[in-house]
Amino acid sequence: MDTKISYTGHPKILVATDCIVFGFDEGVLKILVFKRRIEPFKGEWSLIGNFVEEEESVTEAARRVLYQFTGLENIFLKELKVYSDVKRDSGARCISIAQYALIRIHDYDKGQVEGHGAKWFAMNELPGLVLDHNNMISDALDHLRQKATRKPIGFELLPEKFTIPQLQILYESIFQKKLDDRNFRKKVLSFDLLIKLDEKDKSTSKKGAFLYRFDYRKYKKLEKSGFNFVL
């Protein structure tokens, strides 16, 4: 039997990257999508993605695509999963390597992002997406939930200063369930991860709620070592 292996004579397979971009805005977890610009399904809602060029890594391609279609750059970005079903894309045999991103929406000009043709949708208001993009979002959300129980999360999604109720709303948005206020506060403060500020947010009440920020050094330490955040 001939066991020689050759790079020639094999069919070409396209490699793409699709980005699940999470943002947190006014107590709502959102996803950034755009109208697809190529056939098949041109003009329908899609995750932001494109093909990987010959001289770039998948992560480089994802950052390029995000910048081209949204103007976003220098954001938190991690590889999620490979999607390789033979019939996943009716346009061509294409393997997609999905990436997920977490951004602070208020750090960017929302008009500029949407000016590129992208649009933010709340998780529960997402339109139907093309191909297997709904599955990608579901997988990314599951991954985000798993991450939130083992690692601190919020630094990439919350504004620099936030209240504990705002942090709780973020967790409730991720896990899609109401959490006990007292237990959440006790659990969060037990990690000694937050720095209390001499400022209050009085947008929701006259008394107001104290603002906090993350202790960046401790945040990074817990990101590395992990914890058990059972909700």
N, C-alpha and C positions, 0 to 999 in steps of 0.2 A: 504494500500500500504506500502510495506517495504521501509523505508527511511534510513536504515542503510547504512553507507558508509564504504567500506573496501579497503585497499591497495592491497589486493590479488585478483587474478582472472582477472586482467586487462592485456591487451597486452603490451609488452615492446615497447617503442618508443625511438629511438636513438636521442640524442641531439648533434649537431655539432656546431662549430663556423667557420666562413669564414672571412678572413681579406682582406679588400680593402686597400692596402698600396699605398698612394700617395707620390710621390717625385717630386722635381722640379730641373731640370738639364739643364744648358745651354739654358735657356729660354723656356723649354718644360716641360709641366706637364706629368708625367709618372705614370704607374701602375706596380706593381711588381706581377708577376705570376710565376707558375712553372708547370712542367709536372706531371700530376696526377699519383700517385704510386699504386693505387688500382683499381680494377674493381668495377663498370663498367667505361668505358672510360679511362682505364689505358693508360698512355702515351700521353694523350691529354692535352691541356693547361687548367689550372684551377687557381682559386684564391687559396691562401695559407690557408689551413684549416685542421681540423681533428675533432675527436669526443671529447666531454667533459668527463673527467674521473669522477668517483663517488665522489671523495674527493676534487674537485676543483670547483671554480666558473667559469662562462663563461669567464670572463676577465682573470683569471689565466690561463685558457686553451688557450686563444688567445695568451697570452705572451709566454707560453710554446711552442706552435706550431710555432710562428714566430721565436723564438730562434732556435728551432730544424731544421727548414727548410731554414733559412736565416742567422742565427748568429746575428740577430738584437735584441737588448734589450734596456730597459730604454727609450722607445719611447712614443710619444703622442698617446693615444689609447682611442677611445670612442665607445660605443654601438650605432649601427645604427638602426636596424630593425629586426623583427622576420619574417622568411620565413617558412610557415607551410603548403603550398599546399600539399594535400595528395599524389599527383603524381609527386612531384618535384624531387624525387630521385628514380630511378628504382631499385637501389640496396637494399633499405629497407625503411620502414616508418621512415623518419628522419626530424626533425625540425632543422633548422639552425638559429643561432643568429649571424647576421653579425656585425662585428666591422670595423671601419675605422681608419687608422693610417696616421699621417703626419710626414714625416721625412726629415731631411736635408741630401740629398744624399752624399754631400761632407764630412759629418762627419763620414762616414763609408767607409770601403775598398770595392769598387765596385766589385773587383775580388773575395773577400771573400764571399760576398753575392751571386754572380753568381756561385761561387765554390760549394755552397750548392745545386745548381740546379735551383735556381730562376733566373728570367730574367726581366729586365726593358723594357717596351714598351711605346712609346709615345701613348697618348690617341687616336690619329687618326690612329695608326698603330697596334692596338690591334688585335691579332688573335681571332677567334671564341672560346669561352670558354664553358665548360661543364655545364650541369644542368641549373640553373637560375642565373649563375654568371654574365652574361652580364647585367641582370636586377639589380643585386646588385650594380654593378659599376654605372649604370645610376642613381639609387637612391642615392648613395653616392655622386655623382657629384652634383645632385640637392641640397642635404643637404649642401654641401660645398658652393654652390652659395648662399643659404639662409643665411648661417653663415657669409659669406663675406660681406653681406649688413647690418648686424646687429652687428657684432663683428670684432675686428681687426684680420687679418689673415696674416700670413707670417713668424711669429717668428719661427714656427716649420718647415718651408719649405725653407726659404732663408738662405744664409750664414750669419754669424754674422755681416759682413759689406757688404753693398749693395748700389747701386745707385737707385734713384727714377725711372729711366727708367726700371731697373730690377724689381722693385716692380710693376710697371705698366704692364710689360710683364707677371708677375704672374697672375694679375687680368684678363688680356686679355686671358690667357690660361684657367683660370677657367670659365670665361663667354663666351669664344669662340667668341669674337668680338673685333674689334679695338676700342680703347678709345681715346678721344681727349687729347693730351699731356698737354695742358695748363690747362684744367679743372681738369684733374687728379691730377696734381701737386698742384694746388690751394686747392683742396679738401683734399688731404692727409696732407698737411702742416697745414691746419686749425685745425686739431685735436691735434696739438702740441705733437705728438707721437714720432717724430723722433729727434735724436740728430745728428747734422751735424758735421762731422769730418774734421780735417785738412789734409785730404788725398784725392787723386783722383784716379779713375780707368781710365787708359789711354789705355786700351786694344782695344777700338773701335775708338778712335780719339786722335790726338796730344794734343788738348785742354783738353780732359778728362772730367769726370763728378765727382762731389764730392760724397764721400762715406758717408753713414749714418748708424746708428744702432738704434734699437728700445730702447726707454726709458722703461725698464722692468717694473718699478713701474706703470707708466701711462698705459702701455699695459695691465697689469693685472687689473687695475681699469676699463678700457674701456671694457675688456672682461666680467667683472661683470655687469657694468651698461648698456653697449651697446651703439650703435649710429645709425644714419641713413646715410648709405653710398650709396646714389642713384647714379648709374653710367649712 
